[in-house]
Amino acid sequence: MMATPKYQAWPVITDADKQAVMAVLERGVLSGPLSPEVTALEREFADYLGVKYCLATNSGTAALHMALAALEIKPGDEVVVPAFTFVATAMAVLQQGATPIFADIELESFGLDPESFERAITPKTKAVIPVHLHGMPCDIEKINQIAKAHNISVIEDACQAPGATCQDQKVGTFGKLAAFSLQSSKNLACGEGGLLVTNDESCYKRAAQFRMFGENIEMGDKNAYDPKRPLDLKRSYDSVGIGYMYRMQELSAALARSQLKRLDDWNANGQRNAQILNEGLKDLPGWIAPKELDGRKSVYHKYRVQVSERDAVMAKLQEAGLEAVQWQTKILPAQTVFKNMGYSQDVYPNAQELIDKSFCLFSHTHPVWAQSVELCEHYVDVIRAAGQTCDSKSACA
């Protein structure tokens, strides 16, 4: 047993964050489709990515749902999603009345396997949602090529990957639309919230309509907006289609704007910490550390390692005072909601292997990107010491 250096809890709330939120309370504008913090966040995040349009939402799941609605996905349509991801990726497809079709993943990137995606395509396939899981870009360029050849729209699920890049281009800018999450465990956190981005004006307009009861906010309404009377916005009150109430509120937007200023610094901290772990674990027998591939730069929302005898290894590390968590216990087709729909669980070998033989170092509360060099070096020391004390039959060997 070694003394564990202090952990840094996430999110880190600074005086600047508190001042940003207090300014909203002092202003007294707390909600509305044209409220100042929300519209400023949309503009600033669009600038950060280099895209034309951004819509702030109340969750990353809502952003995914809005993206599907913007593409006019309907019942009977099929949408390909990876078998290993958070359930929201596939749940949004169900919410739109369409059918999720699962495909396998790449073991090295944790992302959608392009060949498995191509095999899953049918005449009913209208969209694909590749996921940049754990902040690691998937093979988005190959997926885009396949999608284009089959006239399939790409929605990037970048909920865990704000700031990650592929060939120096930020993820979220490769597909027709992309969704990001601002939930409190994410690299860019405001509690609960999400962001939808696109360069397509027609998709933007349909998504904006869907976000607010199916109602349009026209330019004339924006010109007449009085920030001193935000609840008296001139509106048509004419819903032209089905919509939800997916808007973000001002307090969350203010916190997200403040946190966005430090996103690149936190991402860089996570990349530095991952390098320490990668270097320390690279020659440890039985361990496979995450690695960046083909010009893809991860922001390490999770630091996932693959080992044999996963449960025994996790238990040994936890006994030594390290945080080790599984994050997801079943591939999506094995979750009850999809089992009850008749989905097979036996055709996604890579996804199942990753579930069975991997776990994440650190946790939601103490993510890798928020920690010190000292703590990451401590993890390396403990893991290597644990491995060296195992006998030849041990799971840690």
DRENFIDO-827494 format. One record per residue (C-alpha): chain; x, y, z; residue in three letters. Coordinates in pm, whole numbers, plus 50000, padded with zeros to 5 digits. Layout:
<nutors>
+-------+-------+-------+-------+-----+
| chain |    xx |    yy |    zz | res |
+-------+-------+-------+-------+-----+
|     A |     X |     Y |     Z | ALA |
...
+-------+-------+-------+-------+-----+
</nutors>
This chain:
<nutors>
+-------+-------+-------+-------+-----+
| chain |    xx |    yy |    zz | res |
+-------+-------+-------+-------+-----+
|     A | 50000 | 50000 | 50000 | MET |
|     A | 50126 | 50346 | 49908 | MET |
|     A | 49988 | 50682 | 50016 | ALA |
|     A | 49768 | 50811 | 49734 | THR |
|     A | 49818 | 51176 | 49632 | PRO |
|     A | 49514 | 51400 | 49648 | LYS |
|     A | 49247 | 51364 | 49379 | TYR |
|     A | 49091 | 51661 | 49199 | GLN |
|     A | 48712 | 51636 | 49183 | ALA |
|     A | 48528 | 51734 | 48866 | TRP |
|     A | 48397 | 51974 | 48759 | PRO |
|     A | 48637 | 52238 | 48884 | VAL |
|     A | 48432 | 52549 | 48963 | ILE |
|     A | 48636 | 52870 | 48973 | THR |
|     A | 48555 | 53220 | 49094 | ASP |
|     A | 48511 | 53318 | 48730 | ALA |
|     A | 48246 | 53045 | 48690 | ASP |
|     A | 48062 | 53169 | 48997 | LYS |
|     A | 48072 | 53528 | 48876 | GLN |
|     A | 47934 | 53423 | 48536 | ALA |
|     A | 47639 | 53249 | 48700 | VAL |
|     A | 47576 | 53532 | 48946 | MET |
|     A | 47567 | 53778 | 48655 | ALA |
|     A | 47272 | 53586 | 48513 | VAL |
|     A | 47084 | 53607 | 48843 | LEU |
|     A | 47154 | 53977 | 48866 | GLU |
|     A | 47035 | 54031 | 48508 | ARG |
|     A | 46716 | 53840 | 48581 | GLY |
|     A | 46690 | 53672 | 48239 | VAL |
|     A | 46668 | 53300 | 48315 | LEU |
|     A | 46520 | 53144 | 48002 | SER |
|     A | 46398 | 53192 | 47648 | GLY |
|     A | 46493 | 53094 | 47292 | PRO |
|     A | 46685 | 53420 | 47239 | LEU |
|     A | 46827 | 53466 | 47588 | SER |
|     A | 47175 | 53625 | 47589 | PRO |
|     A | 47385 | 53351 | 47752 | GLU |
|     A | 47237 | 53076 | 47535 | VAL |
|     A | 47285 | 53267 | 47211 | THR |
|     A | 47638 | 53367 | 47312 | ALA |
|     A | 47727 | 53005 | 47392 | LEU |
|     A | 47595 | 52896 | 47054 | GLU |
|     A | 47805 | 53157 | 46877 | ARG |
|     A | 48121 | 53085 | 47078 | GLU |
|     A | 48103 | 52707 | 47039 | PHE |
|     A | 48038 | 52740 | 46666 | ALA |
|     A | 48348 | 52959 | 46645 | ASP |
|     A | 48547 | 52707 | 46853 | TYR |
|     A | 48467 | 52429 | 46605 | LEU |
|     A | 48466 | 52646 | 46295 | GLY |
|     A | 48107 | 52564 | 46194 | VAL |
|     A | 47821 | 52785 | 46083 | LYS |
|     A | 47543 | 52687 | 46322 | TYR |
|     A | 47505 | 52572 | 46681 | CYS |
|     A | 47194 | 52510 | 46890 | LEU |
|     A | 47214 | 52477 | 47268 | ALA |
|     A | 46996 | 52202 | 47413 | THR |
|     A | 46913 | 52054 | 47753 | ASN |
|     A | 47121 | 51737 | 47693 | SER |
|     A | 47342 | 51555 | 47448 | GLY |
|     A | 47059 | 51305 | 47400 | THR |
|     A | 46830 | 51589 | 47293 | ALA |
|     A | 47097 | 51704 | 47048 | ALA |
|     A | 47106 | 51356 | 46893 | LEU |
|     A | 46727 | 51346 | 46871 | HIS |
|     A | 46722 | 51692 | 46710 | MET |
|     A | 46982 | 51578 | 46455 | ALA |
|     A | 46767 | 51284 | 46352 | LEU |
|     A | 46463 | 51508 | 46325 | ALA |
|     A | 46659 | 51760 | 46119 | ALA |
|     A | 46738 | 51480 | 45871 | LEU |
|     A | 46368 | 51392 | 45865 | GLU |
|     A | 46434 | 51037 | 45981 | ILE |
|     A | 46099 | 50858 | 46013 | LYS |
|     A | 45948 | 50525 | 46122 | PRO |
|     A | 46073 | 50246 | 45897 | GLY |
|     A | 46411 | 50410 | 45846 | ASP |
|     A | 46723 | 50241 | 45980 | GLU |
|     A | 47012 | 50412 | 46156 | VAL |
|     A | 47342 | 50229 | 46214 | VAL |
|     A | 47496 | 50273 | 46561 | VAL |
|     A | 47790 | 50100 | 46735 | PRO |
|     A | 47713 | 49809 | 46964 | ALA |
|     A | 47933 | 49959 | 47235 | PHE |
|     A | 47845 | 50313 | 47339 | THR |
|     A | 47620 | 50489 | 47591 | PHE |
|     A | 47255 | 50394 | 47545 | VAL |
|     A | 47154 | 50748 | 47440 | ALA |
|     A | 47309 | 50695 | 47096 | THR |
|     A | 47054 | 50425 | 47013 | ALA |
|     A | 46776 | 50559 | 47237 | MET |
|     A | 46755 | 50877 | 47030 | ALA |
|     A | 46686 | 50661 | 46722 | VAL |
|     A | 46399 | 50491 | 46905 | LEU |
|     A | 46266 | 50829 | 47018 | GLN |
|     A | 46243 | 50933 | 46653 | GLN |
|     A | 46050 | 50616 | 46572 | GLY |
|     A | 46329 | 50470 | 46358 | ALA |
|     A | 46513 | 50140 | 46395 | THR |
|     A | 46868 | 50123 | 46536 | PRO |
|     A | 47088 | 49870 | 46355 | ILE |
|     A | 47395 | 49771 | 46555 | PHE |
|     A | 47743 | 49723 | 46410 | ALA |
|     A | 48068 | 49613 | 46572 | ASP |
|     A | 48355 | 49835 | 46688 | ILE |
|     A | 48730 | 49862 | 46649 | GLU |
|     A | 48911 | 49733 | 46957 | LEU |
|     A | 49188 | 49993 | 46937 | GLU |
|     A | 48973 | 50306 | 46899 | SER |
|     A | 48652 | 50177 | 47065 | PHE |
|     A | 48468 | 50337 | 46771 | GLY |
|     A | 48243 | 50206 | 46494 | LEU |
|     A | 48422 | 49958 | 46267 | ASP |
|     A | 48384 | 50082 | 45907 | PRO |
|     A | 48362 | 49732 | 45759 | GLU |
|     A | 48095 | 49626 | 46007 | SER |
|     A | 47906 | 49948 | 45931 | PHE |
|     A | 47913 | 49874 | 45559 | GLU |
|     A | 47783 | 49519 | 45614 | ARG |
|     A | 47492 | 49661 | 45816 | ALA |
|     A | 47368 | 49886 | 45534 | ILE |
|     A | 47033 | 49799 | 45377 | THR |
|     A | 46802 | 49988 | 45139 | PRO |
|     A | 46634 | 50128 | 45454 | LYS |
|     A | 46953 | 50278 | 45598 | THR |
|     A | 46923 | 50657 | 45611 | LYS |
|     A | 47186 | 50757 | 45866 | ALA |
|     A | 47480 | 50639 | 46074 | VAL |
|     A | 47588 | 50765 | 46416 | ILE |
|     A | 47960 | 50701 | 46468 | PRO |
|     A | 48070 | 50771 | 46826 | VAL |
|     A | 48399 | 50929 | 46933 | HIS |
|     A | 48392 | 50723 | 47249 | LEU |
|     A | 48598 | 50824 | 47552 | HIS |
|     A | 48723 | 51125 | 47356 | GLY |
|     A | 48900 | 50902 | 47100 | MET |
|     A | 48811 | 50985 | 46738 | PRO |
|     A | 48674 | 50689 | 46547 | CYS |
|     A | 48773 | 50623 | 46185 | ASP |
|     A | 48545 | 50905 | 46076 | ILE |
|     A | 48713 | 50957 | 45738 | GLU |
|     A | 48654 | 50596 | 45627 | LYS |
|     A | 48301 | 50603 | 45767 | ILE |
|     A | 48231 | 50922 | 45573 | ASN |
|     A | 48355 | 50762 | 45250 | GLN |
|     A | 48127 | 50462 | 45294 | ILE |
|     A | 47830 | 50679 | 45391 | ALA |
|     A | 47878 | 50904 | 45089 | LYS |
|     A | 47894 | 50606 | 44854 | ALA |
|     A | 47559 | 50484 | 44986 | HIS |
|     A | 47393 | 50828 | 45021 | ASN |
|     A | 47375 | 50794 | 45401 | ILE |
|     A | 47384 | 51095 | 45634 | SER |
|     A | 47645 | 51103 | 45912 | VAL |
|     A | 47561 | 51228 | 46263 | ILE |
|     A | 47871 | 51240 | 46483 | GLU |
|     A | 47813 | 51153 | 46847 | ASP |
|     A | 48091 | 51367 | 46992 | ALA |
|     A | 47934 | 51389 | 47337 | CYS |
|     A | 48256 | 51271 | 47504 | GLN |
|     A | 48498 | 51438 | 47265 | ALA |
|     A | 48490 | 51821 | 47256 | PRO |
|     A | 48828 | 51931 | 47122 | GLY |
|     A | 48941 | 51591 | 46992 | ALA |
|     A | 49087 | 51600 | 46641 | THR |
|     A | 49141 | 51381 | 46338 | CYS |
|     A | 49413 | 51502 | 46101 | GLN |
|     A | 49408 | 51834 | 46292 | ASP |
|     A | 49034 | 51882 | 46224 | GLN |
|     A | 48804 | 51890 | 46526 | LYS |
|     A | 48555 | 51607 | 46554 | VAL |
|     A | 48200 | 51726 | 46511 | GLY |
|     A | 48288 | 51891 | 46180 | THR |
|     A | 48306 | 51579 | 45959 | PHE |
|     A | 47941 | 51477 | 45940 | GLY |
|     A | 47616 | 51647 | 45837 | LYS |
|     A | 47546 | 51718 | 46205 | LEU |
|     A | 47709 | 51647 | 46541 | ALA |
|     A | 47601 | 51628 | 46903 | ALA |
|     A | 47797 | 51723 | 47216 | PHE |
|     A | 47710 | 51678 | 47582 | SER |
|     A | 47766 | 51927 | 47864 | LEU |
|     A | 47666 | 51687 | 48142 | GLN |
|     A | 47870 | 51729 | 48459 | SER |
|     A | 48107 | 51436 | 48393 | SER |
|     A | 48209 | 51565 | 48049 | LYS |
|     A | 48530 | 51753 | 47961 | ASN |
|     A | 48311 | 52060 | 47896 | LEU |
|     A | 48061 | 52058 | 48182 | ALA |
|     A | 47772 | 52274 | 48297 | CYS |
|     A | 47559 | 52022 | 48488 | GLY |
|     A | 47312 | 51917 | 48222 | GLU |
|     A | 47311 | 52040 | 47863 | GLY |
|     A | 47406 | 51971 | 47506 | GLY |
|     A | 47502 | 52130 | 47176 | LEU |
|     A | 47401 | 52047 | 46819 | LEU |
|     A | 47621 | 52175 | 46536 | VAL |
|     A | 47594 | 52174 | 46159 | THR |
|     A | 47699 | 52361 | 45846 | ASN |
|     A | 47369 | 52286 | 45674 | ASP |
|     A | 47120 | 52572 | 45693 | GLU |
|     A | 46811 | 52361 | 45625 | SER |
|     A | 46911 | 52110 | 45896 | CYS |
|     A | 46972 | 52399 | 46135 | TYR |
|     A | 46626 | 52545 | 46073 | LYS |
|     A | 46448 | 52210 | 46113 | ARG |
|     A | 46644 | 52134 | 46431 | ALA |
|     A | 46566 | 52478 | 46577 | ALA |
|     A | 46198 | 52425 | 46505 | GLN |
|     A | 46206 | 52078 | 46660 | PHE |
|     A | 46381 | 52216 | 46970 | ARG |
|     A | 46085 | 52442 | 47052 | MET |
|     A | 45745 | 52278 | 47007 | PHE |
|     A | 45773 | 52273 | 46628 | GLY |
|     A | 45754 | 52653 | 46624 | GLU |
|     A | 45961 | 52884 | 46407 | ASN |
|     A | 46146 | 53186 | 46541 | ILE |
|     A | 46180 | 53420 | 46244 | GLU |
|     A | 46435 | 53697 | 46196 | MET |
|     A | 46166 | 53956 | 46262 | GLY |
|     A | 46111 | 53801 | 46603 | ASP |
|     A | 46484 | 53823 | 46674 | LYS |
|     A | 46498 | 54189 | 46571 | ASN |
|     A | 46209 | 54269 | 46805 | ALA |
|     A | 46360 | 54086 | 47103 | TYR |
|     A | 46395 | 54305 | 47412 | ASP |
|     A | 46642 | 54154 | 47664 | PRO |
|     A | 46478 | 54359 | 47939 | LYS |
|     A | 46147 | 54183 | 47866 | ARG |
|     A | 46256 | 53832 | 47765 | PRO |
|     A | 45922 | 53671 | 47842 | LEU |
|     A | 45742 | 53909 | 47607 | ASP |
|     A | 45911 | 53785 | 47289 | LEU |
|     A | 45695 | 53836 | 46984 | LYS |
|     A | 45608 | 53485 | 46865 | ARG |
|     A | 45378 | 53332 | 46610 | SER |
|     A | 45260 | 53063 | 46853 | TYR |
|     A | 45207 | 52851 | 46544 | ASP |
|     A | 45362 | 52503 | 46560 | SER |
|     A | 45416 | 52387 | 46205 | VAL |
|     A | 45528 | 52036 | 46302 | GLY |
|     A | 45595 | 51805 | 46594 | ILE |
|     A | 45848 | 51940 | 46837 | GLY |
|     A | 45980 | 51903 | 47190 | TYR |
|     A | 46096 | 52143 | 47459 | MET |
|     A | 46472 | 52090 | 47432 | TYR |
|     A | 46602 | 52441 | 47505 | ARG |
|     A | 46889 | 52514 | 47743 | MET |
|     A | 46843 | 52763 | 48027 | GLN |
|     A | 47061 | 53063 | 48105 | GLU |
|     A | 47241 | 52948 | 48422 | LEU |
|     A | 47375 | 52637 | 48248 | SER |
|     A | 47477 | 52837 | 47941 | ALA |
|     A | 47666 | 53091 | 48151 | ALA |
|     A | 47861 | 52816 | 48325 | LEU |
|     A | 47932 | 52641 | 47994 | ALA |
|     A | 48065 | 52965 | 47842 | ARG |
|     A | 48302 | 53012 | 48135 | SER |
|     A | 48417 | 52649 | 48123 | GLN |
|     A | 48471 | 52666 | 47746 | LEU |
|     A | 48753 | 52916 | 47802 | LYS |
|     A | 48951 | 52644 | 47982 | ARG |
|     A | 48852 | 52342 | 47773 | LEU |
|     A | 49174 | 52325 | 47571 | ASP |
|     A | 49383 | 52353 | 47888 | ASP |
|     A | 49200 | 52065 | 48055 | TRP |
|     A | 49223 | 51857 | 47738 | ASN |
|     A | 49598 | 51921 | 47722 | ALA |
|     A | 49626 | 51814 | 48087 | ASN |
|     A | 49448 | 51490 | 48004 | GLY |
|     A | 49674 | 51424 | 47706 | GLN |
|     A | 49981 | 51480 | 47923 | ARG |
|     A | 49847 | 51245 | 48189 | ASN |
|     A | 49763 | 50981 | 47931 | ALA |
|     A | 50119 | 50996 | 47800 | GLN |
|     A | 50249 | 50930 | 48152 | ILE |
|     A | 50021 | 50628 | 48186 | LEU |
|     A | 50092 | 50502 | 47836 | ASN |
|     A | 50466 | 50519 | 47889 | GLU |
|     A | 50444 | 50354 | 48230 | GLY |
|     A | 50222 | 50066 | 48116 | LEU |
|     A | 50351 | 50003 | 47764 | LYS |
|     A | 50570 | 49702 | 47848 | ASP |
|     A | 50354 | 49556 | 48127 | LEU |
|     A | 50259 | 49198 | 48031 | PRO |
|     A | 49889 | 49146 | 47970 | GLY |
|     A | 49801 | 49516 | 47956 | TRP |
|     A | 49685 | 49709 | 47648 | ILE |
|     A | 49677 | 50084 | 47702 | ALA |
|     A | 49481 | 50318 | 47474 | PRO |
|     A | 49674 | 50464 | 47186 | LYS |
|     A | 49611 | 50728 | 46922 | GLU |
|     A | 49580 | 50609 | 46565 | LEU |
|     A | 49629 | 50759 | 46219 | ASP |
|     A | 49647 | 51123 | 46316 | GLY |
|     A | 49363 | 51096 | 46569 | ARG |
|     A | 49413 | 51297 | 46888 | LYS |
|     A | 49207 | 51192 | 47190 | SER |
|     A | 49093 | 51415 | 47475 | VAL |
|     A | 49077 | 51109 | 47708 | TYR |
|     A | 48730 | 51147 | 47851 | HIS |
|     A | 48799 | 50796 | 47978 | LYS |
|     A | 49129 | 50610 | 48006 | TYR |
|     A | 49032 | 50253 | 47915 | ARG |
|     A | 49278 | 49963 | 47950 | VAL |
|     A | 49232 | 49607 | 47829 | GLN |
|     A | 49350 | 49316 | 48043 | VAL |
|     A | 49280 | 48949 | 48089 | SER |
|     A | 49082 | 48853 | 48402 | GLU |
|     A | 48942 | 49205 | 48428 | ARG |
|     A | 48752 | 49162 | 48755 | ASP |
|     A | 49052 | 49023 | 48944 | ALA |
|     A | 49276 | 49302 | 48820 | VAL |
|     A | 49024 | 49570 | 48914 | MET |
|     A | 48983 | 49424 | 49262 | ALA |
|     A | 49358 | 49419 | 49320 | LYS |
|     A | 49397 | 49781 | 49212 | LEU |
|     A | 49104 | 49894 | 49424 | GLN |
|     A | 49257 | 49718 | 49724 | GLU |
|     A | 49571 | 49921 | 49658 | ALA |
|     A | 49371 | 50245 | 49671 | GLY |
|     A | 49332 | 50315 | 49299 | LEU |
|     A | 49008 | 50406 | 49127 | GLU |
|     A | 48908 | 50151 | 48862 | ALA |
|     A | 48557 | 50148 | 48715 | VAL |
|     A | 48392 | 49944 | 48443 | GLN |
|     A | 48163 | 50205 | 48275 | TRP |
|     A | 47892 | 50004 | 48097 | GLN |
|     A | 47832 | 49641 | 48188 | THR |
|     A | 47659 | 49523 | 47869 | LYS |
|     A | 47683 | 49591 | 47500 | ILE |
|     A | 47372 | 49773 | 47380 | LEU |
|     A | 47204 | 49473 | 47209 | PRO |
|     A | 47227 | 49289 | 47543 | ALA |
|     A | 47047 | 49560 | 47740 | GLN |
|     A | 46694 | 49462 | 47834 | THR |
|     A | 46517 | 49715 | 47614 | VAL |
|     A | 46690 | 49581 | 47302 | PHE |
|     A | 46678 | 49214 | 47407 | LYS |
|     A | 46302 | 49250 | 47439 | ASN |
|     A | 46293 | 49381 | 47082 | MET |
|     A | 46463 | 49065 | 46959 | GLY |
|     A | 46814 | 49194 | 46890 | TYR |
|     A | 47087 | 48929 | 46870 | SER |
|     A | 47379 | 48962 | 47111 | GLN |
|     A | 47619 | 48722 | 46943 | ASP |
|     A | 47738 | 48908 | 46632 | VAL |
|     A | 47951 | 49182 | 46787 | TYR |
|     A | 48268 | 49001 | 46903 | PRO |
|     A | 48486 | 49311 | 46943 | ASN |
|     A | 48224 | 49497 | 47145 | ALA |
|     A | 48173 | 49196 | 47370 | GLN |
|     A | 48547 | 49145 | 47416 | GLU |
|     A | 48591 | 49508 | 47517 | LEU |
|     A | 48311 | 49479 | 47773 | ILE |
|     A | 48459 | 49156 | 47913 | ASP |
|     A | 48828 | 49251 | 47919 | LYS |
|     A | 48856 | 49621 | 47989 | SER |
|     A | 48796 | 49888 | 48250 | PHE |
|     A | 48872 | 50254 | 48305 | CYS |
|     A | 49130 | 50401 | 48538 | LEU |
|     A | 49002 | 50695 | 48746 | PHE |
|     A | 48627 | 50774 | 48762 | SER |
|     A | 48349 | 51018 | 48679 | HIS |
|     A | 48420 | 51209 | 48999 | THR |
|     A | 48797 | 51208 | 48946 | HIS |
|     A | 48858 | 51190 | 48567 | PRO |
|     A | 49206 | 51150 | 48428 | VAL |
|     A | 49219 | 51495 | 48266 | TRP |
|     A | 49168 | 51673 | 48600 | ALA |
|     A | 49449 | 51497 | 48788 | GLN |
|     A | 49808 | 51589 | 48869 | SER |
|     A | 50127 | 51445 | 48726 | VAL |
|     A | 50209 | 51316 | 49074 | GLU |
|     A | 49887 | 51115 | 49094 | LEU |
|     A | 49929 | 50964 | 48747 | CYS |
|     A | 50286 | 50863 | 48827 | GLU |
|     A | 50155 | 50707 | 49149 | HIS |
|     A | 49909 | 50500 | 48945 | TYR |
|     A | 50194 | 50372 | 48730 | VAL |
|     A | 50402 | 50283 | 49038 | ASP |
|     A | 50116 | 50095 | 49206 | VAL |
|     A | 50013 | 49908 | 48891 | ILE |
|     A | 50369 | 49801 | 48815 | ARG |
|     A | 50429 | 49698 | 49177 | ALA |
|     A | 50107 | 49498 | 49177 | ALA |
|     A | 50208 | 49323 | 48858 | GLY |
|     A | 50553 | 49237 | 48990 | GLN |
|     A | 50415 | 49080 | 49309 | THR |
|     A | 50187 | 48839 | 49120 | CYS |
|     A | 50295 | 48484 | 49057 | ASP |
|     A | 50291 | 48333 | 48708 | SER |
|     A | 49931 | 48216 | 48743 | LYS |
|     A | 49797 | 48550 | 48861 | SER |
|     A | 49558 | 48763 | 48660 | ALA |
|     A | 49795 | 49055 | 48707 | CYS |
|     A | 50096 | 48882 | 48551 | ALA |
+-------+-------+-------+-------+-----+
</nutors>
